[in-house]
Amino acid sequence: MQYKTDDGTPPPASSYYCIVGFYAIGVLIATCVFDLFFYVEYLHDLRTQPLNGEYDYIIVGSGTAGSWIATRIPSDNVLILEAGPNRNGLMDVPLFLPLLQGTNYDWHYQTEPQTQSCWAMNENRSRWPMGKVVGGTHMLNNMIHFKADRKDFSNWFETNAMLDRFMEFFEHDLWSNVERGFTTELGHVFIDAAKSLGFTEDEFFHPFVTTRHGRRWTTAHEYGTVHRPGHERMTNILVERVIVHAGIAQSVLVSRAGQRFRINARNGIILAAGTIGSAKLLLHSGIGPQSQLGQLGIETIINLPQVGKNLQDHISTGSELVLIRNPLNLHPVDIVHPKNVFHYFTGNNRESSLSFGGCEAVGFVSFGGNYTSDLQFMVLPAGLSSDGGVHLRKILNIKDSVWHDYYEPLLRMGQSVVTILPILLHPKSRGEITLRSSHVRDAPVINPNYLTSYEDVNVLIKGIRLLQKITQQPPARKLGLEFNPKPFPGCTMQPFDSDAYWECYVRSVTHTIYHPVGTCRMGSTGADSVVSSSDLRVHGVQNLFVADASVMPGLPSGNPNSVAMAIAEYFVRSNFPPSSVMPEK
Ligand SMILES: Cc1cc2nc3c(=O)[nH]c(=O)nc-3n(C[C@H](O)[C@H](O)[C@H](O)COP(=O)(O)OP(=O)(O)OC[C@H]3O[C@@H](n4cnc5c(N)ncnc54)[C@H](O)[C@@H]3O)c2cc1C
């Protein structure tokens, strides 16, 4: 394929500068507006204090799981503590989701340098955005709602009764705020091409997304619709640690703008601070591996060796791997077109790209393992270079040399690209989170150890090979999909298209899919886990629970947000008698 326009000539340089200019101005305006909202909220929050010094329950974190628990907990004396500010309507526009990364609404985490992966990234580090806002990471995510299957959780729980209780979330469709989203031609073509290889519509389809009338709808939005007198939510407040006395979690130490205070919980403290936040909080509270805590001068309250261990993430590969002959209808001008904006505001979500969360088709593939699927595809109608190199390459941390060598020439030649990501669903590699220091405001050390197991590389190569077949099917050829013929910088010593070449490629282009889990895994004892799978109570501590993505022992065979909701519901059902649980809607 030639990097040229329809009539065979490269586009004029002015079109390159127009794209760069459009996105540079757009990103600048969006960043300023988000900053403005953030500081207004922050100043407002400085004036608020908790009404009481003691509550029945304290929930730490108002993300996917925390807001679900807040909605469903049958108690009218609850305090919710959130490190970030309140959300705003601009954040509900799905297409703006990448713009939130790197703002004050993001924790700005990044991994340690990786030895076996991320070679195309600055210092071999992967950026890990996470929501620091009411709604948590559900406010930053692509909103894909995954309906999980019982088979994937068969070894998560000790008894069938527990598994049954967990599965009730999916089997009773307790989260019904989903819609089919906007699609371009690409999504349909990809699904048709997969079908011509024998895949079914249960395997390749347009996903449901968590929107309402085309706007982002999170568990925090849902919480806003229920009337919970006696509940209080404080924002812009950091929980520093949990105070445990005589084996009972009694209070939390919190801080805001240099002021520290303590709030008590009579019946329970529920950590829903996410895969990084919950593990970090336990470690700062002296609950974790004794030797590690000792080295940092933190007194060990409970020696729980598994805290921070078992870190797992979905990873993928393949930016600018697939080229497309003609651009899809996602041109910058289409985005700001009055008709597009009109459709957004009239709730005509399937017509407006503003309602688009990024992914228009998914595919699930089994290689015969123990899970429902081993590989997932996510299809996005644009590439890393589609915004002129203004924002996406920064949030993905691409090295300048790689950008100039591989990505930028496509942009300058006016070559349209799409992104079809083969995703490793069940990695064998395991990482961990440890504390960098005893200072609570220091980011932890995040080491996912991506691709340290060769089996993980193998699955991704199988994914690329399958993608090659899909793009060779007649529907895909008709649309003009084709693999990028240019060898990736740093991999040119391997014969192009050999397995050795693709190994180098996946170790270079290692993209997180932003699904870390597992650092407070559930299980039966303190030797193998952090919380009990029967009720999500931290081993050895009364009244302390963890209920969020961190308790997953492994990754689901798909996007984990719904599974974090299911865990939150499981927490409520396990700890409160069924008659006292909030009625189903
Ligand atoms: C870019 C991106 C795209 C994604 N796309 C999808 C998708 O399409 N579908 C899907 O299923 N999943 C997706 N995910 C993953 C999904 O959003 C997460 O798995 C899910 O939100 C995790 O929920 P959680 O409740 O465990 O944590 P979170 O939602 O992150 O909630 C944790 C909350 O706790 C707060 N907190 C943390 N520490 C403290 C503290 N010390 N004091 C006070 N508050 C604290 C945080 O600010 C946050 O609000 C995506 C993630 C990202 C980053």
The ligand as a Gaussian input file, in Angstrom:
#p B3LYP/6-31G(d) Opt

LIG

0 1
 C       -8.189000       4.244000      29.994000
 C       -8.963000       3.110000      30.603000
 C       -9.893000       2.433000      29.843000
 C      -10.615000       1.373000      30.388000
 N      -11.611000       0.808000      29.654000
 C      -12.411000      -0.115000      30.213000
 C      -13.551000      -0.601000      29.512000
 O      -13.866000      -0.166000      28.403000
 N      -14.310000      -1.560000      30.121000
 C      -13.990000      -2.072000      31.347000
 O      -14.677000      -2.990000      31.784000
 N      -12.931000      -1.598000      32.039000
 C      -12.168000      -0.609000      31.529000
 N      -11.137000      -0.077000      32.256000
 C      -10.878000      -0.615000      33.613000
 C      -11.961000      -0.256000      34.653000
 O      -12.347000       1.087000      34.514000
 C      -11.416000      -0.540000      36.055000
 O      -11.091000      -1.917000      36.125000
 C      -12.427000      -0.232000      37.152000
 O      -12.850000       1.098000      37.068000
 C      -11.791000      -0.492000      38.517000
 O      -12.720000      -0.148000      39.520000
 P      -12.291000      -0.011000      41.034000
 O      -13.535000       0.296000      41.795000
 O      -11.490000      -1.176000      41.438000
 O      -11.297000       1.238000      41.090000
 P      -11.527000       2.783000      40.671000
 O      -12.721000       2.937000      39.792000
 O      -10.230000       3.249000      40.143000
 O      -11.859000       3.483000      42.047000
 C      -10.926000       3.762000      43.048000
 C      -11.286000       5.108000      43.669000
 O      -10.620000       5.235000      44.917000
 C      -10.059000       6.531000      45.019000
 N       -8.907000       6.435000      45.929000
 C       -7.767000       5.725000      45.727000
 N       -6.933000       5.863000      46.785000
 C       -7.568000       6.669000      47.675000
 C       -7.217000       7.171000      48.968000
 N       -6.065000       6.847000      49.559000
 N       -8.102000       8.008000      49.584000
 C       -9.291000       8.320000      49.003000
 N       -9.671000       7.864000      47.789000
 C       -8.829000       7.040000      47.128000
 C       -9.687000       6.873000      43.589000
 O       -9.524000       8.258000      43.412000
 C      -10.856000       6.294000      42.813000
 O      -11.918000       7.212000      42.700000
 C      -10.387000       0.972000      31.736000
 C       -9.452000       1.653000      32.499000
 C       -8.749000       2.723000      31.957000
 C       -7.743000       3.456000      32.799000

